[in-house]
Amino acid sequence: MDFMLEEELIDLMTFCLQNPESNEITIKKKRIAEIGKELFLDGGLDALENFFFSIKNRIIGEIEKDPSPLRPLWNGLTPEWEY
């Protein structure tokens, strides 16, 4: 399941970064937030940090854009994750 979520997150974040004016952004960001909640419930803060680290590296490597502006979508899951 983790692999599938990682691939889905990469697709969603890549879309958001490449299509910032799209009408689909709200839906994509909502799904990113849902996946963050799933990850947190399954593995806590470590899961969020590990997933974001690997996703960030892949996205930067693939499209040369930093997904860090999407980190706040996971705010509110835990006080330790506040961006």
Secondary structure, DSSP 8 states (H G I E B T S, - for coil): -HHHHHHHHHHHHHHHHH-TT-TTHHHHHHHHHHHHHHHHHHHHHHHHHHHHHHHHHHHHHHHS---GGGGGGGTTS-TT---
